[in-house]
Amino acid sequence: MAADRDSEFAEYMESRANVMRRTAYLLCGDWHRAEDLVQIALTKIYVAWPKLNRNGSVDAYSRQVLVRSAIDESRRAFRRRETPVDALPEVPADARRIDEAMDVRKALAALPAGQRAAVVLRYWEDLSVEETARAMRCTQGTVKSQAAKGLAALRKLLSHTEVFDNPAGKTVFEEQR
Amino acid sequence: MNREFRDEDIRDLLGTVVGSEPPMNIDRASVIQAGKRSLRRRRLAAGAGVAAGVVAVALGATALAGPSALFGGPDLGPAGPGPTMTSTTGPASPETTRPPYSTTTTRTSPSTDAPAARIALPANDPKTASVLSQYNAAYSAANPLPHWAEPLPRNPRFEAADGGLRLEAELKDSQGLGAFRIEVFKTVSPSVGQPCRSASTAAVVLTCEPVDLGEMPDRRRVNGFFSAIKTAAEITHTMTMWRPDGIEIVATSTNTRLGIGGVSRAGPTLSKASLRQVVLTPGFVPW
């Protein structure tokens, strides 16, 4: 019985951990913290595994835990100040993509946790308003307003960057430096 | 603003952010272990909750039945002699005997070759209360635990146990929980011998070495021993301090849960250096 649970869960973890980590990274903006969030989520999934597996709601539950944990983390005082770094980790990429990624990362980091979660769930996870509301444990109206505000903020922050073909070629953040 | 966001644009933008991800560092086995620990905790908490609920319901029912039920019912007067009964067996013994309270002390540290006789603190004695309060004050004034080890309960206290003092807690860090114990005894004379032999034949002695613990104010040396003993997956770190005045302080850290058992982490929470700090913390509190 326990062995079945372990092997089923291990399979799930093997197949979903990377996906969960990407979502967690978009929610928190730091790979190490993203792994912490994934571990928290996986531990909770393990505990509730029989029920989740029976209901086929494992992914929904994992998103819910990730979002709740990321929002809780963001409320802690020492996490509030985002500290974007200048270098992206390891993997080589062309310079323009790195600049774009940096700009988007910084713009995402500037969003409040709720708006960020709404944008990530709606546009990255491709969830419906209803599903996003369930994951965020809020009303559909809140999801709509949070997503709209989040998009507006992203638009404003990215409007002068290379991401949208700014002729000056300078990002908002470069101007701030 | 150059152009409007479309859904695909946003997804592409988010994709650029996660495009260059570092290798995964999540240890699958440790996630499953953490899940099992969490499951055990929930089951224990649920069991305790059910027990508390049963007690609450019983008390509530008794209270609702009225004060007479709570205090034994109305006074029915003295009982009469009752019907005469004959029995083929002899009368039950009028007194029950309880085995005398054992004063033998059980060491939780590895056995010594020649353990010195202990002078037990009498239970419910003012002297015991005084020693308890002095050790509790010494340890709470100068918390000897490293900053990353959070004790559960948060303020563990010494209690009189086995003729000495004992403090028990669990220490929580990023790896999980592990049992922690400090015991203080008074012996007739300072112990000698190496406390690294375990009663268990399956035990493997990982470390067994003397530790210099400085000297008393009267310049007599304070001896100590550190041992790391592995029994199956359970690892126990023990620091034993033998003072020349007969006081023995034993600090133990393991990788198992307190009172529950079962290995909960790869190694004990506290290292040799941390345990050394623990036994040195009270200084020379009188007995």
HADDOCK unambig.tbl for C-alpha pairs under 7 A between the chains (distance, minus, plus):
assign (segid A and resid 22 and name CA) (segid B and resid 18 and name CA) 6.22 0.50 0.50
assign (segid A and resid 35 and name CA) (segid B and resid 26 and name CA) 6.71 0.50 0.50
assign (segid A and resid 39 and name CA) (segid B and resid 31 and name CA) 6.46 0.50 0.50
assign (segid A and resid 42 and name CA) (segid B and resid 31 and name CA) 6.86 0.50 0.50
assign (segid A and resid 43 and name CA) (segid B and resid 31 and name CA) 5.98 0.50 0.50
assign (segid A and resid 43 and name CA) (segid B and resid 32 and name CA) 6.99 0.50 0.50
assign (segid A and resid 43 and name CA) (segid B and resid 34 and name CA) 6.19 0.50 0.50
assign (segid A and resid 43 and name CA) (segid B and resid 35 and name CA) 4.59 0.50 0.50
assign (segid A and resid 44 and name CA) (segid B and resid 35 and name CA) 6.82 0.50 0.50
assign (segid A and resid 46 and name CA) (segid B and resid 35 and name CA) 5.42 0.50 0.50
assign (segid A and resid 47 and name CA) (segid B and resid 35 and name CA) 5.78 0.50 0.50
assign (segid A and resid 47 and name CA) (segid B and resid 38 and name CA) 6.91 0.50 0.50
assign (segid A and resid 47 and name CA) (segid B and resid 39 and name CA) 5.56 0.50 0.50
assign (segid A and resid 89 and name CA) (segid B and resid 20 and name CA) 6.90 0.50 0.50
assign (segid A and resid 89 and name CA) (segid B and resid 21 and name CA) 6.84 0.50 0.50
assign (segid A and resid 89 and name CA) (segid B and resid 22 and name CA) 6.20 0.50 0.50
assign (segid A and resid 90 and name CA) (segid B and resid 22 and name CA) 6.42 0.50 0.50
assign (segid A and resid 91 and name CA) (segid B and resid 20 and name CA) 5.51 0.50 0.50
assign (segid A and resid 97 and name CA) (segid B and resid 16 and name CA) 6.96 0.50 0.50
assign (segid A and resid 101 and name CA) (segid B and resid 16 and name CA) 5.19 0.50 0.50
assign (segid A and resid 101 and name CA) (segid B and resid 17 and name CA) 4.67 0.50 0.50
assign (segid A and resid 104 and name CA) (segid B and resid 13 and name CA) 6.76 0.50 0.50
assign (segid A and resid 104 and name CA) (segid B and resid 17 and name CA) 6.67 0.50 0.50
assign (segid A and resid 105 and name CA) (segid B and resid 17 and name CA) 6.14 0.50 0.50
assign (segid A and resid 123 and name CA) (segid B and resid 7 and name CA) 6.45 0.50 0.50
assign (segid A and resid 123 and name CA) (segid B and resid 10 and name CA) 6.54 0.50 0.50
assign (segid A and resid 123 and name CA) (segid B and resid 11 and name CA) 5.66 0.50 0.50
assign (segid A and resid 124 and name CA) (segid B and resid 11 and name CA) 5.46 0.50 0.50
assign (segid A and resid 124 and name CA) (segid B and resid 14 and name CA) 6.88 0.50 0.50
assign (segid A and resid 159 and name CA) (segid B and resid 1 and name CA) 4.84 0.50 0.50
assign (segid A and resid 159 and name CA) (segid B and resid 2 and name CA) 6.72 0.50 0.50
assign (segid A and resid 164 and name CA) (segid B and resid 2 and name CA) 6.29 0.50 0.50
